[in-house]
Amino acid sequence: MTTTTGHAALARLIEPLLVPPDSNSAKWGQSLAKGAPGITLLHTARAATGDGNWDTVHAWIAACLRRPVLSTPGTGLYFGAPALAYAVRTAARLGPRDYRRQITALDDTIDRMTERRLAAAHERITRLDRPIFAEYDLLYGMTGLGVHLRTRGDGHLLRDVLTYLVRITGPLRDRPGWWTDVAPSGDPSPHYPGGHGNLGLAHGITGPLSLLALTWSDGIRVPGHEAAIERITAWLDTWHQDTGTGPWWPEAVTPAESASGRTRQKGPLRPSWCYGTPGIAHAQHLAALATDDRPRAQLAERALLACLTDHRQRAGLVDNSLCHGTVGVRLLAHRFAERTTDSTTAAHLRSAADALPVLDAAPAEPGLLDGAAGTSLALHTLTTDQPRTDWDACLLLA
């Protein structure tokens, strides 16, 4: 049950999200990031801990399924069939209702979509073209589809996804295989001639690294798996910085920076789940634990702790969002501490995370990544007892 501390704040955030609006918008109904599936996760977690009820969850699932399910280009873990499947499967796993019919239909759609996209990705690599974010990233790409398959327990197709992720860690022409021709925004930009290599957890190579590490630890392994982890971590080592604020990494690397071996970034930018030191350190910690690399685990622990206690980096947290705000960093730090084998370090991480302020400003939108649902869900998770719901596998945190 939720502790007394924070109950009033949670109630204010959750109140507008109790009843689904009368909307037939597929963009809203099938968006884990901004719409009904993400809000469904909130109500599922609350029902599982006795703070909400399963009728509310069912009402939101019905809202998710009002429109025909999308599996077109642009869909992925955070939009379309995989987003719906993730929300419905989480509710089915934790709650009393039987959603097998809906889940089977969604899984059939996702399997066909995944096979098509894997074939297209391998053809693209053979042509020596560079990828776009949506081919491999967590939100809309193969990493996100791999998360869906991992939570579903489908080892066969998941291994096909991992084989693809192993392949993109190899070189492509004169760059790493995940190098993209666009800017970090996902669009072409004159400020990024020749594109960039992205280090972020949401869109960059630390998303695939996290999934490769988690599946290795699960015992789901493919040829080249460990070597792929080592290639990514070696590249991250190339861009490891330490300028008095503790270890950190740039958010992106341009061709000019790659040629010079030096980043133009003067210091760590905003700490967040999606970009910046917390997400990069988290991915490296998962990799270190998977491969029994204690020095790397200690580096990741030092990086995150320094980030949490550096007032200049903390000043970059200006909202309460899950994606790039205070509660996302707090949740990541607590999950990180759970995996840390040194109890003293784990205690320091929890203490530093809990010292981050929950800001007064309420999110302006209802969704998961940037809105009230995500803030409420993270705060609920941080202030409740068991059972643990592992809803945050979609963030690569569980």
Contacts in CASP RR format, 6 or more apart in sequence:
PFRMAT RR
TARGET T0000
AUTHOR 0000-0000-0000
METHOD contacts of the structure
MODEL  1
MTTTTGHAALARLIEPLLVPPDSNSAKWGQSLAKGAPGITLLHTARAATG
DGNWDTVHAWIAACLRRPVLSTPGTGLYFGAPALAYAVRTAARLGPRDYR
RQITALDDTIDRMTERRLAAAHERITRLDRPIFAEYDLLYGMTGLGVHLR
TRGDGHLLRDVLTYLVRITGPLRDRPGWWTDVAPSGDPSPHYPGGHGNLG
LAHGITGPLSLLALTWSDGIRVPGHEAAIERITAWLDTWHQDTGTGPWWP
EAVTPAESASGRTRQKGPLRPSWCYGTPGIAHAQHLAALATDDRPRAQLA
ERALLACLTDHRQRAGLVDNSLCHGTVGVRLLAHRFAERTTDSTTAAHLR
SAADALPVLDAAPAEPGLLDGAAGTSLALHTLTTDQPRTDWDACLLLA
1 49 0 8 1.000
1 50 0 8 1.000
1 51 0 8 1.000
1 384 0 8 1.000
1 385 0 8 1.000
2 10 0 8 1.000
2 49 0 8 1.000
2 51 0 8 1.000
2 380 0 8 1.000
2 383 0 8 1.000
2 384 0 8 1.000
3 383 0 8 1.000
3 384 0 8 1.000
5 383 0 8 1.000
6 379 0 8 1.000
6 383 0 8 1.000
9 358 0 8 1.000
9 379 0 8 1.000
10 376 0 8 1.000
10 379 0 8 1.000
10 380 0 8 1.000
10 383 0 8 1.000
12 362 0 8 1.000
13 362 0 8 1.000
13 363 0 8 1.000
13 372 0 8 1.000
13 375 0 8 1.000
13 376 0 8 1.000
13 379 0 8 1.000
14 42 0 8 1.000
14 46 0 8 1.000
14 372 0 8 1.000
14 376 0 8 1.000
16 366 0 8 1.000
16 372 0 8 1.000
17 39 0 8 1.000
17 42 0 8 1.000
17 43 0 8 1.000
17 366 0 8 1.000
17 372 0 8 1.000
17 373 0 8 1.000
17 376 0 8 1.000
18 56 0 8 1.000
19 59 0 8 1.000
20 36 0 8 1.000
20 39 0 8 1.000
20 59 0 8 1.000
20 60 0 8 1.000
20 62 0 8 1.000
20 63 0 8 1.000
21 63 0 8 1.000
23 29 0 8 1.000
23 63 0 8 1.000
24 66 0 8 1.000
24 67 0 8 1.000
25 67 0 8 1.000
26 67 0 8 1.000
26 68 0 8 1.000
26 70 0 8 1.000
26 80 0 8 1.000
27 34 0 8 1.000
28 34 0 8 1.000
28 35 0 8 1.000
28 36 0 8 1.000
29 35 0 8 1.000
29 36 0 8 1.000
29 37 0 8 1.000
29 63 0 8 1.000
29 64 0 8 1.000
29 66 0 8 1.000
29 67 0 8 1.000
30 36 0 8 1.000
30 37 0 8 1.000
30 64 0 8 1.000
30 67 0 8 1.000
30 69 0 8 1.000
30 70 0 8 1.000
30 75 0 8 1.000
30 79 0 8 1.000
30 80 0 8 1.000
30 81 0 8 1.000
30 83 0 8 1.000
30 84 0 8 1.000
31 37 0 8 1.000
31 38 0 8 1.000
31 78 0 8 1.000
31 79 0 8 1.000
31 80 0 8 1.000
31 83 0 8 1.000
31 367 0 8 1.000
32 38 0 8 1.000
32 41 0 8 1.000
32 77 0 8 1.000
32 78 0 8 1.000
32 79 0 8 1.000
32 83 0 8 1.000
32 86 0 8 1.000
32 87 0 8 1.000
32 368 0 8 1.000
32 394 0 8 1.000
33 78 0 8 1.000
33 79 0 8 1.000
33 139 0 8 1.000
33 367 0 8 1.000
33 368 0 8 1.000
33 369 0 8 1.000
33 370 0 8 1.000
34 365 0 8 1.000
34 366 0 8 1.000
34 367 0 8 1.000
34 368 0 8 1.000
34 369 0 8 1.000
34 370 0 8 1.000
35 366 0 8 1.000
35 367 0 8 1.000
35 368 0 8 1.000
35 373 0 8 1.000
36 60 0 8 1.000
36 63 0 8 1.000
36 64 0 8 1.000
36 87 0 8 1.000
37 64 0 8 1.000
37 83 0 8 1.000
37 84 0 8 1.000
37 86 0 8 1.000
37 87 0 8 1.000
37 368 0 8 1.000
38 83 0 8 1.000
38 87 0 8 1.000
38 367 0 8 1.000
38 368 0 8 1.000
38 373 0 8 1.000
38 374 0 8 1.000
39 60 0 8 1.000
39 366 0 8 1.000
39 367 0 8 1.000
39 368 0 8 1.000
39 373 0 8 1.000
40 57 0 8 1.000
40 60 0 8 1.000
40 61 0 8 1.000
40 64 0 8 1.000
40 87 0 8 1.000
40 88 0 8 1.000
40 90 0 8 1.000
40 91 0 8 1.000
41 87 0 8 1.000
41 90 0 8 1.000
41 368 0 8 1.000
41 373 0 8 1.000
41 377 0 8 1.000
41 391 0 8 1.000
41 394 0 8 1.000
42 368 0 8 1.000
42 373 0 8 1.000
42 374 0 8 1.000
42 376 0 8 1.000
42 377 0 8 1.000
42 380 0 8 1.000
43 52 0 8 1.000
43 56 0 8 1.000
43 57 0 8 1.000
43 60 0 8 1.000
44 57 0 8 1.000
44 87 0 8 1.000
44 90 0 8 1.000
44 91 0 8 1.000
44 94 0 8 1.000
44 95 0 8 1.000
44 389 0 8 1.000
44 391 0 8 1.000
45 377 0 8 1.000
45 380 0 8 1.000
45 381 0 8 1.000
45 389 0 8 1.000
45 391 0 8 1.000
46 52 0 8 1.000
46 380 0 8 1.000
47 53 0 8 1.000
47 54 0 8 1.000
47 56 0 8 1.000
47 57 0 8 1.000
47 94 0 8 1.000
47 95 0 8 1.000
48 94 0 8 1.000
48 95 0 8 1.000
48 387 0 8 1.000
48 389 0 8 1.000
49 380 0 8 1.000
49 384 0 8 1.000
49 385 0 8 1.000
49 387 0 8 1.000
49 389 0 8 1.000
51 380 0 8 1.000
51 384 0 8 1.000
54 95 0 8 1.000
54 96 0 8 1.000
54 97 0 8 1.000
57 91 0 8 1.000
57 95 0 8 1.000
57 97 0 8 1.000
58 91 0 8 1.000
58 97 0 8 1.000
61 87 0 8 1.000
61 88 0 8 1.000
61 91 0 8 1.000
61 99 0 8 1.000
61 102 0 8 1.000
64 84 0 8 1.000
64 87 0 8 1.000
64 88 0 8 1.000
65 84 0 8 1.000
65 102 0 8 1.000
69 80 0 8 1.000
69 81 0 8 1.000
69 84 0 8 1.000
69 105 0 8 1.000
69 106 0 8 1.000
69 109 0 8 1.000
70 79 0 8 1.000
70 80 0 8 1.000
70 81 0 8 1.000
71 80 0 8 1.000
71 81 0 8 1.000
71 109 0 8 1.000
71 110 0 8 1.000
71 112 0 8 1.000
71 113 0 8 1.000
73 134 0 8 1.000
74 134 0 8 1.000
74 140 0 8 1.000
75 81 0 8 1.000
75 82 0 8 1.000
75 83 0 8 1.000
75 113 0 8 1.000
75 140 0 8 1.000
76 82 0 8 1.000
76 83 0 8 1.000
76 139 0 8 1.000
76 140 0 8 1.000
76 141 0 8 1.000
76 144 0 8 1.000
76 145 0 8 1.000
77 83 0 8 1.000
77 86 0 8 1.000
77 138 0 8 1.000
77 139 0 8 1.000
77 140 0 8 1.000
77 141 0 8 1.000
77 144 0 8 1.000
77 145 0 8 1.000
77 146 0 8 1.000
77 147 0 8 1.000
77 148 0 8 1.000
77 394 0 8 1.000
78 138 0 8 1.000
78 139 0 8 1.000
78 140 0 8 1.000
78 144 0 8 1.000
78 369 0 8 1.000
78 394 0 8 1.000
79 139 0 8 1.000
79 140 0 8 1.000
81 106 0 8 1.000
81 109 0 8 1.000
81 110 0 8 1.000
81 113 0 8 1.000
82 110 0 8 1.000
82 113 0 8 1.000
82 144 0 8 1.000
82 145 0 8 1.000
82 148 0 8 1.000
84 106 0 8 1.000
85 103 0 8 1.000
85 106 0 8 1.000
85 107 0 8 1.000
85 110 0 8 1.000
85 148 0 8 1.000
85 152 0 8 1.000
86 147 0 8 1.000
86 148 0 8 1.000
86 151 0 8 1.000
86 394 0 8 1.000
88 99 0 8 1.000
88 102 0 8 1.000
88 103 0 8 1.000
88 106 0 8 1.000
89 99 0 8 1.000
89 103 0 8 1.000
89 151 0 8 1.000
89 152 0 8 1.000
90 151 0 8 1.000
90 389 0 8 1.000
90 391 0 8 1.000
91 97 0 8 1.000
91 99 0 8 1.000
92 98 0 8 1.000
92 99 0 8 1.000
92 100 0 8 1.000
92 103 0 8 1.000
94 387 0 8 1.000
94 389 0 8 1.000
107 152 0 8 1.000
107 154 0 8 1.000
110 145 0 8 1.000
110 148 0 8 1.000
111 157 0 8 1.000
113 145 0 8 1.000
114 142 0 8 1.000
114 145 0 8 1.000
114 149 0 8 1.000
114 157 0 8 1.000
114 160 0 8 1.000
114 161 0 8 1.000
115 157 0 8 1.000
115 160 0 8 1.000
117 135 0 8 1.000
117 141 0 8 1.000
117 142 0 8 1.000
117 145 0 8 1.000
118 142 0 8 1.000
118 160 0 8 1.000
118 161 0 8 1.000
118 164 0 8 1.000
121 131 0 8 1.000
121 135 0 8 1.000
121 136 0 8 1.000
121 142 0 8 1.000
121 164 0 8 1.000
122 164 0 8 1.000
122 167 0 8 1.000
124 131 0 8 1.000
124 135 0 8 1.000
125 167 0 8 1.000
125 168 0 8 1.000
125 172 0 8 1.000
125 177 0 8 1.000
128 172 0 8 1.000
128 173 0 8 1.000
130 172 0 8 1.000
130 175 0 8 1.000
130 177 0 8 1.000
130 179 0 8 1.000
130 180 0 8 1.000
130 181 0 8 1.000
131 168 0 8 1.000
131 177 0 8 1.000
131 178 0 8 1.000
131 180 0 8 1.000
132 180 0 8 1.000
132 182 0 8 1.000
132 186 0 8 1.000
133 139 0 8 1.000
133 140 0 8 1.000
133 141 0 8 1.000
133 180 0 8 1.000
133 182 0 8 1.000
133 186 0 8 1.000
133 198 0 8 1.000
133 203 0 8 1.000
133 204 0 8 1.000
134 140 0 8 1.000
134 141 0 8 1.000
135 141 0 8 1.000
135 142 0 8 1.000
136 142 0 8 1.000
136 143 0 8 1.000
136 164 0 8 1.000
136 165 0 8 1.000
136 168 0 8 1.000
136 178 0 8 1.000
136 208 0 8 1.000
137 143 0 8 1.000
137 144 0 8 1.000
137 202 0 8 1.000
137 203 0 8 1.000
137 204 0 8 1.000
137 207 0 8 1.000
138 144 0 8 1.000
138 147 0 8 1.000
138 201 0 8 1.000
138 202 0 8 1.000
138 203 0 8 1.000
138 207 0 8 1.000
138 396 0 8 1.000
139 202 0 8 1.000
139 203 0 8 1.000
142 161 0 8 1.000
142 164 0 8 1.000
142 165 0 8 1.000
142 208 0 8 1.000
143 165 0 8 1.000
143 207 0 8 1.000
143 208 0 8 1.000
143 210 0 8 1.000
143 211 0 8 1.000
144 211 0 8 1.000
145 161 0 8 1.000
146 158 0 8 1.000
146 161 0 8 1.000
146 162 0 8 1.000
146 211 0 8 1.000
147 211 0 8 1.000
147 393 0 8 1.000
147 394 0 8 1.000
147 396 0 8 1.000
149 155 0 8 1.000
149 157 0 8 1.000
149 158 0 8 1.000
149 161 0 8 1.000
150 158 0 8 1.000
150 211 0 8 1.000
150 214 0 8 1.000
150 215 0 8 1.000
150 218 0 8 1.000
150 220 0 8 1.000
150 393 0 8 1.000
151 393 0 8 1.000
155 220 0 8 1.000
158 215 0 8 1.000
158 220 0 8 1.000
159 220 0 8 1.000
159 222 0 8 1.000
162 211 0 8 1.000
162 212 0 8 1.000
162 215 0 8 1.000
162 220 0 8 1.000
162 221 0 8 1.000
162 222 0 8 1.000
162 225 0 8 1.000
163 222 0 8 1.000
163 223 0 8 1.000
165 208 0 8 1.000
165 211 0 8 1.000
165 212 0 8 1.000
165 228 0 8 1.000
166 212 0 8 1.000
166 222 0 8 1.000
166 223 0 8 1.000
166 224 0 8 1.000
166 225 0 8 1.000
166 227 0 8 1.000
166 228 0 8 1.000
168 177 0 8 1.000
168 178 0 8 1.000
168 208 0 8 1.000
169 176 0 8 1.000
169 177 0 8 1.000
169 178 0 8 1.000
169 205 0 8 1.000
169 208 0 8 1.000
169 228 0 8 1.000
169 231 0 8 1.000
169 232 0 8 1.000
170 176 0 8 1.000
170 177 0 8 1.000
170 228 0 8 1.000
170 231 0 8 1.000
171 177 0 8 1.000
172 179 0 8 1.000
175 197 0 8 1.000
175 255 0 8 1.000
175 258 0 8 1.000
176 197 0 8 1.000
176 205 0 8 1.000
176 231 0 8 1.000
176 235 0 8 1.000
178 197 0 8 1.000
178 198 0 8 1.000
178 204 0 8 1.000
178 205 0 8 1.000
178 208 0 8 1.000
179 195 0 8 1.000
179 196 0 8 1.000
179 197 0 8 1.000
180 186 0 8 1.000
180 195 0 8 1.000
180 196 0 8 1.000
180 197 0 8 1.000
180 198 0 8 1.000
181 188 0 8 1.000
181 194 0 8 1.000
181 195 0 8 1.000
182 188 0 8 1.000
182 189 0 8 1.000
182 192 0 8 1.000
182 195 0 8 1.000
182 196 0 8 1.000
183 189 0 8 1.000
183 191 0 8 1.000
183 192 0 8 1.000
183 195 0 8 1.000
183 196 0 8 1.000
184 192 0 8 1.000
184 196 0 8 1.000
184 198 0 8 1.000
184 203 0 8 1.000
184 251 0 8 1.000
184 252 0 8 1.000
186 203 0 8 1.000
192 252 0 8 1.000
192 254 0 8 1.000
193 255 0 8 1.000
194 254 0 8 1.000
194 255 0 8 1.000
195 254 0 8 1.000
195 255 0 8 1.000
196 252 0 8 1.000
196 253 0 8 1.000
196 254 0 8 1.000
196 255 0 8 1.000
197 204 0 8 1.000
197 205 0 8 1.000
197 252 0 8 1.000
197 253 0 8 1.000
197 254 0 8 1.000
198 204 0 8 1.000
198 205 0 8 1.000
198 251 0 8 1.000
198 252 0 8 1.000
199 205 0 8 1.000
199 206 0 8 1.000
199 236 0 8 1.000
199 239 0 8 1.000
199 249 0 8 1.000
199 250 0 8 1.000
199 251 0 8 1.000
199 252 0 8 1.000
199 253 0 8 1.000
199 275 0 8 1.000
199 276 0 8 1.000
199 280 0 8 1.000
200 206 0 8 1.000
200 207 0 8 1.000
200 251 0 8 1.000
200 274 0 8 1.000
200 275 0 8 1.000
200 276 0 8 1.000
200 279 0 8 1.000
200 280 0 8 1.000
201 207 0 8 1.000
201 210 0 8 1.000
201 273 0 8 1.000
201 274 0 8 1.000
201 275 0 8 1.000
201 279 0 8 1.000
201 280 0 8 1.000
201 282 0 8 1.000
201 283 0 8 1.000
201 396 0 8 1.000
202 273 0 8 1.000
202 274 0 8 1.000
202 275 0 8 1.000
202 323 0 8 1.000
203 274 0 8 1.000
205 232 0 8 1.000
205 235 0 8 1.000
206 232 0 8 1.000
206 236 0 8 1.000
206 279 0 8 1.000
206 280 0 8 1.000
206 282 0 8 1.000
206 283 0 8 1.000
206 284 0 8 1.000
207 283 0 8 1.000
207 396 0 8 1.000
208 232 0 8 1.000
209 229 0 8 1.000
209 232 0 8 1.000
209 233 0 8 1.000
209 236 0 8 1.000
209 283 0 8 1.000
209 284 0 8 1.000
209 286 0 8 1.000
209 287 0 8 1.000
210 282 0 8 1.000
210 283 0 8 1.000
210 286 0 8 1.000
210 287 0 8 1.000
210 396 0 8 1.000
211 396 0 8 1.000
212 225 0 8 1.000
212 228 0 8 1.000
212 229 0 8 1.000
212 232 0 8 1.000
212 287 0 8 1.000
212 290 0 8 1.000
213 229 0 8 1.000
213 283 0 8 1.000
213 286 0 8 1.000
213 287 0 8 1.000
213 289 0 8 1.000
213 290 0 8 1.000
213 291 0 8 1.000
214 286 0 8 1.000
214 290 0 8 1.000
214 396 0 8 1.000
215 221 0 8 1.000
215 225 0 8 1.000
216 225 0 8 1.000
216 226 0 8 1.000
216 229 0 8 1.000
216 290 0 8 1.000
216 291 0 8 1.000
217 286 0 8 1.000
217 289 0 8 1.000
217 290 0 8 1.000
226 291 0 8 1.000
229 287 0 8 1.000
229 290 0 8 1.000
229 291 0 8 1.000
230 291 0 8 1.000
232 287 0 8 1.000
233 284 0 8 1.000
233 287 0 8 1.000
233 293 0 8 1.000
233 296 0 8 1.000
236 249 0 8 1.000
236 280 0 8 1.000
236 284 0 8 1.000
238 261 0 8 1.000
239 249 0 8 1.000
239 250 0 8 1.000
239 253 0 8 1.000
239 263 0 8 1.000
240 247 0 8 1.000
240 249 0 8 1.000
240 299 0 8 1.000
241 247 0 8 1.000
241 248 0 8 1.000
241 249 0 8 1.000
241 250 0 8 1.000
241 263 0 8 1.000
241 265 0 8 1.000
241 267 0 8 1.000
241 268 0 8 1.000
242 248 0 8 1.000
243 267 0 8 1.000
245 267 0 8 1.000
245 268 0 8 1.000
245 306 0 8 1.000
245 307 0 8 1.000
245 310 0 8 1.000
245 312 0 8 1.000
245 313 0 8 1.000
246 302 0 8 1.000
246 303 0 8 1.000
246 306 0 8 1.000
246 307 0 8 1.000
246 310 0 8 1.000
247 277 0 8 1.000
247 281 0 8 1.000
247 299 0 8 1.000
247 302 0 8 1.000
247 303 0 8 1.000
247 306 0 8 1.000
248 267 0 8 1.000
248 268 0 8 1.000
248 276 0 8 1.000
248 277 0 8 1.000
248 303 0 8 1.000
248 306 0 8 1.000
248 307 0 8 1.000
249 276 0 8 1.000
249 277 0 8 1.000
249 280 0 8 1.000
250 257 0 8 1.000
250 263 0 8 1.000
250 264 0 8 1.000
250 265 0 8 1.000
251 265 0 8 1.000
251 269 0 8 1.000
251 275 0 8 1.000
251 276 0 8 1.000
253 263 0 8 1.000
254 264 0 8 1.000
257 263 0 8 1.000
257 264 0 8 1.000
268 276 0 8 1.000
268 277 0 8 1.000
268 307 0 8 1.000
268 310 0 8 1.000
268 313 0 8 1.000
269 275 0 8 1.000
269 276 0 8 1.000
270 276 0 8 1.000
270 313 0 8 1.000
270 316 0 8 1.000
270 317 0 8 1.000
270 324 0 8 1.000
271 277 0 8 1.000
271 278 0 8 1.000
271 307 0 8 1.000
271 308 0 8 1.000
271 313 0 8 1.000
271 314 0 8 1.000
271 316 0 8 1.000
271 317 0 8 1.000
271 329 0 8 1.000
272 278 0 8 1.000
272 279 0 8 1.000
272 317 0 8 1.000
272 323 0 8 1.000
272 324 0 8 1.000
272 325 0 8 1.000
272 328 0 8 1.000
272 329 0 8 1.000
273 279 0 8 1.000
273 322 0 8 1.000
273 323 0 8 1.000
273 324 0 8 1.000
273 325 0 8 1.000
273 328 0 8 1.000
273 329 0 8 1.000
273 331 0 8 1.000
273 332 0 8 1.000
273 395 0 8 1.000
274 323 0 8 1.000
274 324 0 8 1.000
275 324 0 8 1.000
277 303 0 8 1.000
277 304 0 8 1.000
277 307 0 8 1.000
277 313 0 8 1.000
278 304 0 8 1.000
278 307 0 8 1.000
278 329 0 8 1.000
278 332 0 8 1.000
278 333 0 8 1.000
279 332 0 8 1.000
280 303 0 8 1.000
281 300 0 8 1.000
281 301 0 8 1.000
281 303 0 8 1.000
281 304 0 8 1.000
281 307 0 8 1.000
281 336 0 8 1.000
282 300 0 8 1.000
282 304 0 8 1.000
282 332 0 8 1.000
282 335 0 8 1.000
282 336 0 8 1.000
282 396 0 8 1.000
282 397 0 8 1.000
283 396 0 8 1.000
284 296 0 8 1.000
284 299 0 8 1.000
284 300 0 8 1.000
284 303 0 8 1.000
285 296 0 8 1.000
285 297 0 8 1.000
285 300 0 8 1.000
285 301 0 8 1.000
285 304 0 8 1.000
285 336 0 8 1.000
285 339 0 8 1.000
285 340 0 8 1.000
286 339 0 8 1.000
286 396 0 8 1.000
287 293 0 8 1.000
287 296 0 8 1.000
288 294 0 8 1.000
288 295 0 8 1.000
288 296 0 8 1.000
288 297 0 8 1.000
288 299 0 8 1.000
288 300 0 8 1.000
289 297 0 8 1.000
289 339 0 8 1.000
289 341 0 8 1.000
297 340 0 8 1.000
297 341 0 8 1.000
301 336 0 8 1.000
301 340 0 8 1.000
301 342 0 8 1.000
301 345 0 8 1.000
301 349 0 8 1.000
304 333 0 8 1.000
304 336 0 8 1.000
304 349 0 8 1.000
305 345 0 8 1.000
305 348 0 8 1.000
305 349 0 8 1.000
305 352 0 8 1.000
307 313 0 8 1.000
308 314 0 8 1.000
308 329 0 8 1.000
308 333 0 8 1.000
308 349 0 8 1.000
308 352 0 8 1.000
308 353 0 8 1.000
308 355 0 8 1.000
308 356 0 8 1.000
309 352 0 8 1.000
314 356 0 8 1.000
317 325 0 8 1.000
317 326 0 8 1.000
317 329 0 8 1.000
317 356 0 8 1.000
317 359 0 8 1.000
318 325 0 8 1.000
318 359 0 8 1.000
319 325 0 8 1.000
319 326 0 8 1.000
319 359 0 8 1.000
319 361 0 8 1.000
319 363 0 8 1.000
320 326 0 8 1.000
320 327 0 8 1.000
320 358 0 8 1.000
320 359 0 8 1.000
320 361 0 8 1.000
320 362 0 8 1.000
320 363 0 8 1.000
320 375 0 8 1.000
321 327 0 8 1.000
321 328 0 8 1.000
321 363 0 8 1.000
321 369 0 8 1.000
321 370 0 8 1.000
321 371 0 8 1.000
321 374 0 8 1.000
321 375 0 8 1.000
322 328 0 8 1.000
322 331 0 8 1.000
322 368 0 8 1.000
322 369 0 8 1.000
322 370 0 8 1.000
322 371 0 8 1.000
322 374 0 8 1.000
322 375 0 8 1.000
322 377 0 8 1.000
322 378 0 8 1.000
322 395 0 8 1.000
323 369 0 8 1.000
323 370 0 8 1.000
324 370 0 8 1.000
326 356 0 8 1.000
326 357 0 8 1.000
326 358 0 8 1.000
326 359 0 8 1.000
327 358 0 8 1.000
327 374 0 8 1.000
327 375 0 8 1.000
327 378 0 8 1.000
327 379 0 8 1.000
327 382 0 8 1.000
328 378 0 8 1.000
329 353 0 8 1.000
329 356 0 8 1.000
330 353 0 8 1.000
330 354 0 8 1.000
330 356 0 8 1.000
330 378 0 8 1.000
330 382 0 8 1.000
331 378 0 8 1.000
331 381 0 8 1.000
331 382 0 8 1.000
331 392 0 8 1.000
331 395 0 8 1.000
331 397 0 8 1.000
332 395 0 8 1.000
332 397 0 8 1.000
333 349 0 8 1.000
333 350 0 8 1.000
333 352 0 8 1.000
333 353 0 8 1.000
334 349 0 8 1.000
334 350 0 8 1.000
334 353 0 8 1.000
334 382 0 8 1.000
335 392 0 8 1.000
335 397 0 8 1.000
335 398 0 8 1.000
336 349 0 8 1.000
337 345 0 8 1.000
337 346 0 8 1.000
337 347 0 8 1.000
337 349 0 8 1.000
337 350 0 8 1.000
337 353 0 8 1.000
338 346 0 8 1.000
340 346 0 8 1.000
340 349 0 8 1.000
358 379 0 8 1.000
362 372 0 8 1.000
363 370 0 8 1.000
363 371 0 8 1.000
363 372 0 8 1.000
363 374 0 8 1.000
363 375 0 8 1.000
364 371 0 8 1.000
365 371 0 8 1.000
365 372 0 8 1.000
366 372 0 8 1.000
366 373 0 8 1.000
367 373 0 8 1.000
367 374 0 8 1.000
368 374 0 8 1.000
368 377 0 8 1.000
377 391 0 8 1.000
381 389 0 8 1.000
381 391 0 8 1.000
381 392 0 8 1.000
390 398 0 8 1.000
391 398 0 8 1.000
392 398 0 8 1.000
END
